[in-house]
Amino acid sequence: MNRRFLHSAIVLSTLLWLASCSVYKYVPQGEYLLNSVEVTSADKSLANPGKYRNLSYQTPNSRWFGLFRLPLRFYSLTGRRSGEAPVIYDELLSEATSADIRRSLMNSGYLNANVSYTAKKGRHKSSVRYELDPGKMFVVDSVRLTVQDPAIDRIVRESWDQTLLVRGMNLDVEILNDERNRIVQLARRHGYYRFNRDYISFIADTIRGSEKVGISMIIAAESSDEDGTLHPHRQYTISSIDYILSDKNGNLPGSAVEFTADSCGGFRLFHPLSDRKPMLRSKIIDIHSFLREGMIYNSDSISKTYTSLSRLGILKYSNVSMDTVAGTVDLLKANVLLMRQPKHSFSFEVEGTNTAGDLGAAASLSLTDRNLFRGSEQLTIKVRGAYESISNLPGYSGDTYLEYGLEANLDFPEFLVPFMSRELQRRSQATSRLSAKINAQRRPEFQKTIFSTGWSYKWGDTWQKVHQFDVLDLNYLVVPWISDYFRSEYLDNITSARSILKYNYEDLLITKIGYTFYYSNAKVNSVAPFQYSVRVGLETSGNMLNLLARPLKFDENAAGQYKVFGVAFAQYAKHDFSFTANWRLDRMNNFVAHVEWGIAVPYGNSSSLPFEKRYFAGGANSVRGWSVRELGPGTYRGGDKTIDYIKQSGDIKLGASLEYRSKLFWKVNGAAFVDAGNIWTIRDYAEQPGGVFSFDTFYKQIAISYGLGVRFDFGFLVVRLDGGMKAYNPSGRTAYQKIPLIHPSMDRDFAFHLAVGYPF
């Protein structure tokens, strides 16, 4: 009781302390604090008038979570040393805002628009309201095209089905500008290097007394003579290509370093004399460049070259420039500068863990070679070690968890398959990965070692759309030692061959084949009001081995499972899906929604899933009112710390989260969230009572939690602190345990999470 009283007193005192800091302390006499800005329209046909609020020259002081002006209160409290200064209402800026909103409405087709504003002033504050009267929308009734250059005329008319100018469209300046940009890009894709927006103009003819408009788009010929004589636009050809590689210090030709050139099948490659061979092999440059000698200039080829070269890890950045060839009028020379990164790098990471009160630490050291075979092949070797104290495990001599790992990944910036042409390599934008890993775990109850090796491909035309195909991922799980106490207490008395406990403490071979698709509509440095991403995954294991088992007469173990080289193999199919949507409310606040599900089905040679492929709930990226692996399956309630990490796993996962993110100050952001979800088993296992999925009851077993979080966003790194409270606990035995929202307990219902990166 005293502890609860003390906690409440601290919270109440802090709130009273902040509330006592007047937000008007530094508002000059006779002036007003800008309290709010509102934009409305009496004409309901105007969609979303609130979007014009972004044109306001003044924005009220920021509010945490859209409610509390704490940065302004800190400013008042600290005497202008920190926080946010008050925004003082300025009527001249309101007049300028009205003019800008009216101009924007006119550009959108409301040529007779009017905007007025009123400032409602109180004792110390003022609220501004802009009232929009858009009037009638002007609509395009006819479209006329005039092109003075026959070649450009042919190109434009061949793609006229893609035009943005159509009868019935609003007279929107933004649409006209988009059409102008479309024509410019179209011309540049056909070799017209010097073609620009200045050659395109519009004339709008309005009819008096009508809102109908006739649009004429005029594309002028190129004027190059002093007397203004019109000439056709010139179509340019790339006559030569030079690739210039920097030295290890970033020096390029023109500096003190001497360079030499190699002829590499259609282009010249300049590299420092200090390099016995060029930093990059000509084949790799050829695969990652869309430029060819003798080709018609194409702006798309430039963009694709930038994108493809950016995938080479050895390059810091690249730059493509064009120079006209002296003595000619239609030839270009391409210069591609390639700035290298350091060939080697290493990183060291340290992390802390807290698993149900057991503290631990982990450290890893990574060494990277970015150019192993002069083809930007990236070799990464990582060594990892982890330690965790384990408490309350009776019957064991040890009380620690130790983990050691060694991992190596070799990435090739191409589709590494035989007989694939360079053109197909170029279009695929693929990478290939060879990986190998060994991980050894030592607990008081047992020891486990996992050997893994895999081969995979990843490709996509942009980073927004990515495909990954795991050709083969082999995992060999070995359990070399189990303590006598654990074996006699948990394993020896199990007679069911379908026991998940017995299955997960036996040697096992997993031969996974998988495919993952990722798509996001977000663009680089985008501040679009709505962004989303989708991830879909499919994987399977053991099918080919199971087909061969009977004709090749594989051996069987006591549970009736086929074995390969004396080891049973897993057979299952798995599907995962996740969707994340982000609404940008304003410059300070975002609302994020996340939905995910997964299902994995063991069959054939397996009666249950391997532990490594099962789902778990709770933790920093799940339902945050529970610690990691402490929720589910279903209504199951763990009580044995020795084996709960096995028992609290499942074959089906459902999850959803809502999160309100708000920028607080400096690099500190805040979040308020609600999470829901759980896991279930497909089959009714005796060790997991209440864990099986049923369409009649699963919705009653969805756990709910809520909480607050603080995030330190340093750009390259996000450190996240989240505190979650249980709201609905499906495994609760009493009313208070089942619905902690009505009677919360910090000891029973609170979970704290320290993590890197956002949860979704």
TIDREN-152860 format. One record per residue (C-alpha): residue in three letters; x, y, z. Coordinates in steps of 0.2 Angstrom, whole numbers, plus 2048, in hexadecimal, padded with zeros to 3 digits. Layout:
TIDREN-152860
ALAXYZ;...
//
This chain:
TIDREN-152860
MET800800800;ASN80E80C805;ARG8178087F4;ARG80880C7EA;PHE80481C7F4;LEU8168217F1;HIS81581E7DE;SER8058277DC;ALA80C8367E6;ILE81B8377DB;VAL8118377CB;LEU8058447D2;SER81384F7D8;THR81B84F7C7;LEU80B8537BE;LEU8078627CB;TRP8198687C9;LEU8178697B6;ALA8068707B6;SER80C87E7C1;CYS8178847B4;SER80D8917AA;VAL80E890797;TYR80B8A3796;LYS81A8A87A1;TYR8248AE792;VAL8158B5788;PRO8188C8786;GLN80A8D478D;GLY7FD8D7780;GLU8028C8775;TYR7FA8B7774;LEU8008A5774;LEU7FB89C764;ASN7EF88E76B;SER7E888675C;VAL7E7887749;GLU7D7881740;VAL7D288072E;THR7C087E72A;SER7B587F71A;ALA7A2883719;ASP7A287A708;LYS7A186770C;SER7A78636FB;LEU7B98686FF;ALA7C1858705;ASN7CC859714;PRO7CE86C717;GLY7D9868726;LYS7E886471A;TYR7EA876717;ARG7EF878729;ASN801874723;LEU80188471A;SER80088E72A;TYR80F89972E;GLN80D896740;THR80B885749;PRO80688475C;ASN81287E768;SER81486B767;ARG80A860772;TRP81084F779;PHE804842772;GLY7FA85076B;LEU7F485577D;PHE80285C788;ARG80C86C784;LEU81B86578F;PRO82986D785;LEU82187E787;ARG81F87B79A;PHE83287679B;TYR836886792;SER82D8907A0;LEU8348857AE;THR8468867A9;GLY8468997A4;ARG848897792;ARG85788B793;SER84E87C78C;GLY83D877785;GLU833880778;ALA830893777;PRO81E899776;VAL81789C765;ILE8108AE765;TYR8018B1759;ASP8068BD74B;GLU7F78C4740;LEU8028C8732;LEU8078B5730;SER7F48B1731;GLU7F28BD722;ALA8008B4718;THR7F98A371D;SER7E88A8716;ALA7F08AE706;ASP7FA89E704;ILE7EA893707;ARG7E189D6FA;ARG7EF89B6EE;SER7EF8886F1;LEU7DC8876EE;MET7DE8906DE;ASN7EC8846D9;SER7E08766DC;GLY7D387C6D1;TYR7C98886DC;LEU7CC8986D2;ASN7BF8A26DC;ALA7C589C6ED;ASN7C58A86FC;VAL7CD8A570D;SER7C98AF71D;TYR7CF8AD72F;THR7CA8B1741;ALA7D58B2750;LYS7CB8AE760;LYS7D58B676E;GLY7D48B2780;ARG7DD8B978F;HIS7EE8B278A;LYS7EB8A777B;SER7E48A8769;SER7DD89B75E;VAL7DD89E74B;ARG7CF897740;TYR7D189872D;GLU7C0897723;LEU7C1891711;ASP7B5895704;PRO7BB88C6F5;GLY7AD8906E8;LYS7AA8866D9;MET7B78796D3;PHE7BE87D6C1;VAL7BE86D6B6;VAL7C88696A6;ASP7BC868698;SER7C886568A;VAL7DB861687;ARG7E5867679;LEU7F7862675;THR80386C66A;VAL815865667;GLN82186F65D;ASP82E86165B;PRO828852650;ALA83384565A;ILE82D84B66B;ASP81B84C664;ARG81C83965F;ILE823834670;VAL81683E67A;ARG80783766F;GLU80D825670;SER80C826683;TRP7FC832684;ASP7F282468C;GLN7FD82869C;THR7F983A69C;LEU7F28426AC;LEU7E884F6A2;VAL7D784869F;ARG7C685069C;GLY7BC8526AC;MET7CC8546B7;ASN7CD8636C4;LEU7D88726BE;ASP7E586D6CA;VAL7F78756C8;GLU7FF8666D1;ILE7F885A6C3;LEU7FE8666B6;ASN80F8666BE;ASP80F8536BF;GLU80B8526AD;ARG81985D6A9;ASN8258526B3;ARG81E8436AA;ILE82284A699;VAL83485069E;GLN83883E6A5;LEU830836695;ALA83B84168A;ARG84B83E694;ARG84882B693;HIS84882D680;GLY859835680;TYR854848681;TYR86184C68E;ARG85E85F68F;PHE84B85E68E;ASN84486769E;ARG83486F6A5;ASP83788069D;TYR83287868C;ILE820874692;SER813881695;PHE800881698;ILE7F288D693;ALA7E188C69C;ASP7D2894693;THR7C389769E;ILE7B289B698;ARG7A98A96A0;GLY79B8A46AC;SER7A18926AB;GLU7AD8876B5;LYS7B387E6A6;VAL7C48806A0;GLY7CE87B690;ILE7E0876693;SER7ED878686;MET7FE870689;ILE80C87767E;ILE81D86E67C;ALA82A87A673;ALA838875668;GLU84A87966E;SER85088A66A;SER86388C668;ASP86789965C;GLU8698AB660;ASP85B8B0654;GLY84F8A565E;THR84D898650;LEU845888656;HIS84E878654;PRO848866658;HIS84E860669;ARG85E856668;GLN85F84366D;TYR86F83F675;THR87A82F675;ILE886829682;SER896827678;SER8A2822686;ILE8A181D699;ASP8AF8206A6;TYR8AE8186B7;ILE8BA8206C3;LEU8BE8176D3;SER8C58216E2;ASP8D481B6EC;LYS8D38156FE;ASN8D3827704;GLY8C582C6F9;ASN8D18356EC;LEU8CB8376DA;PRO8D483D6CA;GLY8D984F6CC;SER8E184C6DD;ALA8F38476E1;VAL8EF8346DD;GLU8F382E6CC;PHE8E68236C3;THR8E78176B5;ALA8DA8116A9;ASP8D57FF6A4;SER8CA7FB695;CYS8BC7F069B;GLY8B07EB68D;GLY8A87FA688;PHE8AD807695;ARG8BD80D69E;LEU8C180A6B0;PHE8CC8166B9;HIS8D48106C9;PRO8E38176D4;LEU8F48116CF;SER8F680C6E1;ASP8E97FE6DE;ARG8F27EF6D5;LYS8E07EB6CE;PRO8D07F56CE;MET8C67F56DE;LEU8B77ED6D5;ARG8B77E16C7;SER8B17E76B6;LYS8A37D96B6;ILE89C7E06C7;ILE89C7F26C0;ASP8947EC6B0;ILE8867E26B9;HIS8827F16C4;SER8827FF6B7;PHE8748026AA;LEU87F80D69F;ARG88580768E;GLU89080F681;GLY886813672;MET87581367B;ILE86982167A;TYR86982C68A;ASN85C825696;SER85982E6A7;ASP85181D6AD;SER8628156AA;ILE86B8226B5;SER85E81F6C3;LYS86080C6C2;THR87380E6C2;TYR8738186D2;THR86780C6DB;SER8717FD6D5;LEU8828046DA;SER87B8096EB;ARG87A7F66EF;LEU88D7F46EE;GLY8937F4700;ILE8A47FA6FB;LEU89E80A6F4;LYS89A8196FF;TYR8918226F1;SER8918246DE;ASN88E8326D2;VAL8898326C0;SER88C8426B5;MET88B8456A3;ASP896850698;THR893855686;VAL8A184F67A;ALA8AB85E673;GLY8A8861661;THR897858661;VAL88585D664;ASP87D84C669;LEU88A842672;LEU88D840685;LYS89B83968F;ALA89583069F;ASN8A08326AF;VAL89D8266BD;LEU8A682A6CE;LEU8A781C6DA;MET8AC8216EC;ARG8B28126F6;GLN8AF80E708;PRO8BC806714;LYS8BE7F470F;HIS8BE7EE721;SER8B37F3730;PHE8AF7EB741;SER8A17EF74E;PHE89E7EA760;GLU88D7E9768;VAL8887E777A;GLU8767E3780;GLY86D7E0790;THR85F7D3793;ASN8527D17A0;THR8487C179E;ALA83B7C07AC;GLY8477C87B8;ASP8567BE7B3;LEU8637CA7AE;GLY8707C77A0;ALA87C7CF794;ALA8817CB782;ALA8907D2777;SER8947D0765;LEU8A37D475A;SER8A17D5747;LEU8AE7D773A;THR8A97DC728;ASP8B37DB717;ARG8A97E570A;ASN8B37DF6FB;LEU8B97CE6FD;PHE8BC7C96EB;ARG8BC7DA6E3;GLY8A97D96DF;SER8A27E16EF;GLU8A07D06F7;GLN89D7D3709;LEU8A37C7716;THR89D7CA728;ILE8A37BF736;LYS89A7C1747;VAL89F7BA758;ARG8927BB766;GLY8917B6778;ALA8837B8785;TYR8817B5797;GLU8717B47A2;SER86F7B07B4;ILE8617A37B7;SER8587A37C8;ASN84C7977D0;LEU8517877C7;PRO8517797D5;GLY85A7697D1;TYR8687717C6;SER87B7747CA;GLY87C7837BF;ASP8737937BF;THR87979C7AF;TYR87479C79D;LEU88379E790;GLU8827A077E;TYR8907A0771;GLY88E7A475E;LEU8987A574F;GLU8907AB73F;ALA8977AF72D;ASN88D7B671F;LEU8947B970D;ASP8897C4702;PHE88C7C66EF;PRO8847D56E6;GLU87D7CA6D8;PHE8727BB6D4;LEU87F7AD6D7;VAL8797A06CB;PRO8817986BC;PHE87D79D6AA;MET8747AD6AF;SER8777BB6A2;ARG87D7CC6A8;GLU86E7D46A1;LEU8637C96AD;GLN86F7CC6BB;ARG86D7DF6B8;ARG85A7DF6B8;SER8587D46C7;GLN8627DF6D3;ALA8657D06DE;THR8717CB6EC;SER8767B96F1;ARG87A7B4702;LEU8847A5709;SER8837A371C;ALA88A798729;LYS88779873C;ILE88A78E74C;ASN88179275C;ALA88478976D;GLN87978B77C;ARG87D78578D;ARG86F78579A;PRO86F77C7AB;GLU8627707A4;PHE86A76C793;GLN876771785;LYS871774773;THR87B778764;ILE87477E753;PHE87E77D743;SER876787734;THR87B78A722;GLY870792715;TRP870799703;SER8637A76FF;TYR85F7B46F1;LYS8587C66F4;TRP8527D16E6;GLY8477DF6E1;ASP8467EE6D6;THR8467FA6E4;TRP8487F96F7;GLN8357FB6F8;LYS8327EA6F1;VAL83D7DC6F6;HIS83C7C96F3;GLN8477BC6FC;PHE8487AA6F8;ASP85179E704;VAL8577906F8;LEU85C785707;ASP85F789719;LEU86577A723;ASN865779736;TYR86C76B740;LEU86676B752;VAL87176175E;VAL86D75E771;PRO87D756777;TRP879757789;ILE869757795;SER86B7577A8;ASP8657487B1;TYR8597527BB;PHE8517597AC;ARG8507497A3;SER84873F7B1;GLU83D74D7B6;TYR8367527A5;LEU83B747797;ASP83C73479D;ASN8297347A3;ILE82373A792;THR81B72C787;SER81373677A;ALA81D73876A;ARG814748766;SER81B751776;ILE822762772;LEU82E760781;LYS83574F77A;TYR836755768;ASN84076576D;TYR84E75C776;GLU852750768;ASP85F75375A;LEU85675A74A;LEU85975F738;ILE84F76D731;THR85177071E;LYS84778071B;ILE84278870A;GLY83A79970B;TYR8347A8702;THR8317BA709;PHE8297C9701;TYR82A7DB708;TYR8227EA701;SER8217FC707;ASN81A80C6FF;ALA826817709;LYS8338206FF;VAL844827705;ASN842836710;SER82F83570D;VAL82483F719;ALA814838710;PRO80583971C;PHE80282671A;GLN80F818718;TYR80D80671A;SER8177F6718;VAL8127E3715;ARG81D7D4718;VAL8177C2713;GLY8227B3716;LEU8207A0712;GLU82C792716;THR82C77F717;SER83777171C;GLY83A75E71A;ASN82E75B70A;MET83C7556FF;LEU84374A70C;ASN832743710;LEU82F73F6FE;LEU8407356FD;ALA83E72D70E;ARG83371E709;PRO83B7196F8;LEU84D71B6FF;LYS84871270F;PHE84D71F71C;ASP84F71872E;GLU84271D73B;ASN84372174D;ALA83871B75B;ALA82B729758;GLY82A723746;GLN83373273E;TYR83F72F72F;LYS851733732;VAL85F73A727;PHE87073572D;GLY86972F73D;VAL860740741;ALA84D74373F;PHE848751733;ALA83A75E736;GLN82C76072A;TYR82076F72B;ALA81977E721;LYS818790728;HIS8107A0723;ASP8137B272A;PHE80B7C3726;SER80D7D472D;PHE8067E5729;THR80B7F6730;ALA80380772C;ASN809818731;TRP7FF827731;ARG808838733;LEU7FD84373D;ASP80885273D;ARG81B85673F;MET81B850751;ASN80F841751;ASN80C831748;PHE7FF82374B;VAL805811746;ALA7FB801745;HIS8027F0743;VAL7FA7DF73F;GLU8037CE73E;TRP7FF7BC73E;GLY8087AB73B;ILE80479973A;ALA80F78A739;VAL809778737;PRO81376973A;TYR80F759730;GLY81774A728;ASN827746732;SER823752740;SER81575274D;SER81B763754;LEU82577274E;PRO837774752;PHE839781760;GLU84378D755;LYS83478E749;ARG826790757;TYR81E7A175B;PHE81F7AA76C;ALA8167B9773;GLY81B7C777F;GLY82A7D177F;ALA8307E2777;ASN8297DE766;SER8197D576B;VAL80C7D8778;ARG8167E3784;GLY80D7E0794;TRP8167CF795;SER8287CB795;VAL8307C1787;ARG8287B0785;GLU81D7B2794;LEU80C7B378A;GLY8027A4784;PRO7FE79877C;GLY7EC79C77E;THR7E779C790;TYR7F7791795;ARG7FF7987A5;GLY8117947A8;GLY81778F7B9;ASP8277857B6;LYS8367907B1;THR8407827AB;ILE83577E79C;ASP82978C79A;TYR83479478C;ILE830784782;LYS81E782788;GLN81A795785;SER81B793772;GLY80F78F765;ASP80A78C753;ILE7FF79B750;LYS8027AD753;LEU7F67BC753;GLY7FB7CD757;ALA7F67E0755;SER7FC7F075C;LEU7F780275C;GLU80580F760;TYR804822761;ARG81682975F;SER81A83B764;LYS82A845762;LEU82E84C773;PHE83E856773;TRP85085476C;LYS852842766;VAL84583B773;ASN83483576D;GLY82682E777;ALA819821773;ALA80881A77A;PHE803809774;VAL7F67FB775;ASP7FB7E9771;ALA7F07DA76E;GLY7F47C8769;ASN7F87B676F;ILE7FF7A6768;TRP7F7795767;THR7FB783762;ILE7F377A754;ARG7F276975E;ASP7ED76676F;TYR7FD762778;ALA7FC75B78A;GLU80A767790;GLN80177778A;PRO7EF776792;GLY7E478378B;GLY7F078777C;VAL7E778076D;PHE7DF78B761;SER7CC78B75F;PHE7C1797754;ASP7B4796762;THR7C079D770;PHE7D07A5768;TYR7C87B7769;LYS7C67B577B;GLN7D87B177E;ILE7E07C0775;ALA7EA7C9782;ILE7EA7DC783;SER7F77E878B;TYR7FA7FB78A;GLY80980678F;LEU81581478C;GLY826815784;VAL835820781;ARG84081F772;PHE85182776F;ASP85282975C;PHE86482D757;GLY86182A745;PHE86C81B742;LEU866813753;VAL85681375C;VAL85680E76F;ARG84580A775;LEU83E809787;ASP82C802789;GLY8227FE798;GLY8127F4796;MET8047F07A1;LYS7F87E179F;ALA7E67E679C;TYR7DF7D5798;ASN7E87C479D;PRO7DF7B5795;SER7E97A97A1;GLY7E37B27B1;ARG7DA7A77BD;THR7D17B57C7;ALA7C77C47C1;TYR7D57D07C7;GLN7E27C57BE;LYS7D87C37AE;ILE7D47D67AD;PRO7E37DF7B5;LEU7DC7F07AD;ILE7D07F17BB;HIS7DC7ED7C9;PRO7EE7EF7C3;SER7FD7E97CC;MET80F7EF7C7;ASP8177DF7CE;ARG80B7D47C5;ASP8067DD7B5;PHE8157E87B0;ALA8227E37A3;PHE8317EE79F;HIS83A7ED78E;LEU84B7F4788;ALA84D7F1775;VAL8567F8765;GLY84B7FE757;TYR838801756;PRO82C7F2759;PHE8257F3748;
//
